[in-house]
Amino acid sequence: MTTLLLARHGLTHLTGPVLAGWTPDVHLSDAGRAQAEALAARLTTLELDAIVSSPLERCQETAQAVAEGRGEAEVLTDERFGECRYGEWTGRPIAELAKDPLWPVVQAHPSAVTFPGGESLSAVQHRAVTAVREWNERLGPKAVYLVCSHGDVIKAIVADAMGLHLDQFQRITADPASLTAIRYTPLRPFVLRLNDLGGDVAGLRLREGSDGEEGGENPTGSDAAVGGGSGTT
């Protein structure tokens, strides 16, 4: 029963007002570095079998914060956990994008969306879920591993785990430096934590002879934060 921990990157100077996408050289802000360090501190009691990251700097820096202090732990990169390729939407203010005719489709019917000059959200989900399944197989049924990724990618993975159609994924929130935990069993995945911003993580590694627990929460507003947003705090 492999346990996947999904961590969204910490804040950057673009997070929230601008859709960063694959814009190069977007690094963690001071607040984002503090969030990454706090996430790392929360995870110190939990042994991780791998730390995997999107190739983008904000995720690499968040994952590296978790890896520091773990001996020879290294951050492994998998491009399939990279941000959605938003094409012509990349680098544009969210306030401007909200007036685009495609915006309500992104909100209500995301499975139909292919960003102009970019990627479809269904393709994002397919590549990310395929990567999860391959890492699960590679690391084995008792592994606990961390993937540092992006808001829409995490939401797409969670929707798959919950058996939700992609059109429902805007009901899920993934705040900066939040932690989501999914346990994959032979029959079905269980979402253990969702958008968790604090609390003990010791119980995320399944005890020998324990069946674990299910649970989670799903806070969201009427309009989903495309790209993930800057969080609720």
C-alpha positions in Angstrom: 0.0 0.0 0.0 2.2 2.8 -1.3 1.6 6.2 0.3 2.1 9.3 -1.9 2.6 12.7 -0.3 1.8 15.6 -2.7 3.3 18.9 -1.7 2.6 22.1 -3.6 5.5 24.5 -3.9 5.7 27.5 -1.6 4.8 31.1 -2.6 6.6 33.1 -5.3 6.2 36.7 -6.3 3.8 35.6 -9.0 1.7 33.2 -7.1 -1.9 34.3 -7.1 -2.0 37.5 -9.3 -0.2 35.9 -12.3 -0.4 32.5 -14.0 3.2 31.6 -13.9 3.0 28.3 -15.7 6.4 27.4 -17.2 7.8 30.9 -16.9 11.6 30.4 -16.2 13.4 31.6 -13.1 10.4 31.9 -10.9 11.9 31.3 -7.4 10.4 31.0 -4.0 9.8 34.4 -2.3 10.9 34.9 1.3 7.5 33.8 2.4 7.7 30.8 0.2 11.1 29.7 1.6 9.6 30.0 5.1 6.7 27.8 4.0 9.1 25.2 2.5 11.1 25.2 5.7 7.9 24.7 7.8 6.8 21.9 5.5 10.3 20.2 5.9 10.0 20.6 9.7 6.6 18.9 9.7 8.0 16.0 7.7 11.2 15.4 9.8 9.6 12.5 11.7 8.5 10.7 8.6 11.0 8.5 6.7 10.7 9.1 2.9 11.7 6.5 0.4 12.0 9.1 -2.4 11.6 12.9 -3.0 10.5 13.7 -6.5 9.9 17.1 -8.0 8.7 19.0 -11.0 11.6 20.5 -12.9 10.5 24.1 -12.2 12.6 26.1 -9.8 9.8 26.8 -7.2 9.2 23.1 -6.8 12.9 22.1 -6.8 13.6 24.6 -4.1 10.6 23.4 -2.0 11.7 19.8 -2.4 15.3 20.6 -1.6 14.2 22.2 1.7 12.6 18.8 2.6 15.7 16.9 1.4 18.1 19.0 3.5 19.0 17.3 6.8 18.1 13.8 5.4 21.6 12.6 5.0 22.2 11.6 1.4 18.6 12.2 0.2 18.5 13.7 -3.3 15.7 15.3 -5.2 14.7 13.3 -8.3 13.1 15.2 -11.2 10.2 14.0 -13.2 8.9 16.4 -15.9 5.5 14.6 -15.8 4.9 16.4 -12.5 5.6 19.8 -14.2 3.0 22.5 -14.4 0.3 22.6 -17.0 1.6 24.2 -20.1 -0.8 27.1 -20.3 0.5 28.4 -23.7 -0.7 31.9 -24.4 -2.1 32.2 -20.9 1.4 31.9 -19.4 2.6 35.0 -17.5 -0.8 36.9 -17.8 -2.6 38.4 -14.8 -5.5 36.3 -13.5 -7.8 39.3 -13.4 -7.2 39.6 -17.2 -7.7 35.9 -17.8 -11.0 35.9 -15.9 -12.4 38.0 -18.7 -11.4 35.6 -21.4 -14.2 33.5 -23.0 -12.3 30.3 -22.1 -12.4 31.1 -18.4 -15.9 29.8 -17.6 -15.1 26.7 -19.6 -11.9 26.2 -17.4 -14.2 26.6 -14.4 -17.1 24.4 -15.4 -15.9 22.0 -18.1 -12.1 21.6 -17.7 -12.0 18.3 -19.5 -12.8 20.2 -22.7 -10.1 22.7 -22.3 -6.9 22.9 -24.3 -5.1 26.2 -23.6 -4.3 28.1 -26.7 -0.8 27.2 -27.8 -0.6 24.9 -24.8 -1.7 21.7 -23.2 -5.1 20.2 -22.4 -6.0 19.6 -18.8 -6.9 16.0 -19.6 -3.4 15.5 -20.9 -2.0 17.0 -17.7 -4.0 14.5 -15.6 -3.0 11.5 -17.8 0.8 12.3 -17.6 0.7 13.0 -13.9 -1.4 9.9 -12.9 0.8 7.7 -15.2 3.8 9.0 -13.4 2.3 8.3 -10.0 1.5 4.7 -11.0 5.0 4.1 -12.3 6.6 5.5 -9.1 4.3 3.4 -7.0 5.4 0.3 -8.9 9.1 1.3 -8.7 9.2 2.1 -5.0 7.0 -0.8 -3.8 3.9 -1.3 -1.7 5.4 -0.2 1.6 6.9 3.0 0.3 6.1 6.6 1.5 7.4 9.2 -1.0 7.0 12.9 -1.6 6.2 14.6 -4.9 6.5 18.4 -5.1 4.3 19.7 -7.9 1.8 22.4 -8.8 -1.8 23.3 -7.9 -3.6 22.0 -11.0 -1.4 18.9 -11.3 -2.1 18.0 -7.7 -5.8 18.6 -8.1 -5.9 16.3 -11.2 -4.2 13.5 -9.3 -6.6 13.9 -6.3 -9.6 13.8 -8.7 -8.4 10.6 -10.2 -7.8 9.1 -6.7 -11.3 10.1 -5.6 -12.9 8.6 -8.7 -14.1 12.1 -9.8 -14.5 13.2 -13.4 -12.0 15.8 -14.3 -14.9 18.3 -14.6 -15.1 18.1 -10.8 -11.4 18.9 -10.1 -12.1 22.6 -9.6 -13.8 21.6 -6.3 -10.4 20.6 -4.9 -7.9 23.1 -3.4 -4.1 22.8 -3.2 -2.7 25.8 -1.3 1.0 26.7 -1.4 3.2 24.3 0.7 0.1 22.2 1.5 0.3 18.5 2.0 -2.0 16.0 0.4 -1.7 12.3 1.2 -3.0 9.4 -0.9 -2.6 5.7 -0.1 -2.8 3.4 -3.1 -4.1 -0.1 -2.3 -4.7 -3.0 -4.8 -8.4 -2.2 -4.9 -8.6 1.6 -4.7 -6.8 4.7 -3.5 -7.7 6.4 -0.2 -7.3 10.2 0.2 -5.9 10.5 3.8 -5.3 14.2 3.9 -6.2 17.0 1.5 -4.7 20.5 1.4 -3.3 20.0 4.9 -1.4 23.0 6.2 -0.5 21.7 9.7 -0.6 18.9 12.0 1.3 15.7 12.9 2.4 13.5 10.0 3.6 10.5 12.0 0.4 8.5 11.1 1.0 8.8 7.3 3.4 5.8 7.4 1.2 2.7 7.8 2.0 0.8 10.9 2.6 -3.0 10.5 -0.7 -4.7 10.8 -2.7 -1.5 10.5 -5.3 -0.8 7.8 -4.9 2.9 8.2 -7.7 5.5 8.1 -9.5 7.5 5.5 -10.4 11.1 5.7 -9.9 14.6 4.2 -11.4 18.0 3.6 -12.4 19.9 0.5 -12.6 23.7 1.0 -13.3 25.7 -2.2 -14.9 28.9 -3.5 -17.2 29.4 -6.5 -14.4 30.2 -8.9 -11.4 27.9 -8.6 -8.0 29.4 -8.6 -6.5 28.4 -11.9 -2.9 27.4 -11.4 -3.6 26.9 -7.6 -3.8 30.4 -6.3 -1.9 31.9 -3.3 -3.7 30.1 -0.6 -6.4 31.0 2.0 -4.0 32.5 4.6 
